[in-house]
Amino acid sequence: MTDGFAVGDHVRWNSEAGHVEGVIIKKHTHDVEFKGYTRHCSPDDPQYEIKSDKTGHIAIHKGGALKKA
């Protein structure tokens, strides 16, 4: 599954507070511990670490939750 996202891409996603935009800072292709939880990732199903433009907070999402901004 190729989703076309890379480090440095500006993306948008829907959060409980509404739409958020940010920049991808890392692409995870192996399981990673994030905020106390194990996020399951693989080369075929990566997850992306994203820094919010507005708040600077870091989030992690699968490619299916993201859209290029």
ABEGO torsion letter per residue (X at the ends): XBAGBBBGBBBBBBBAAEBBBBBBABBBABBBBBGGBBBBBBAABBBBBBBBAAAGBBBBBBAAABBBX
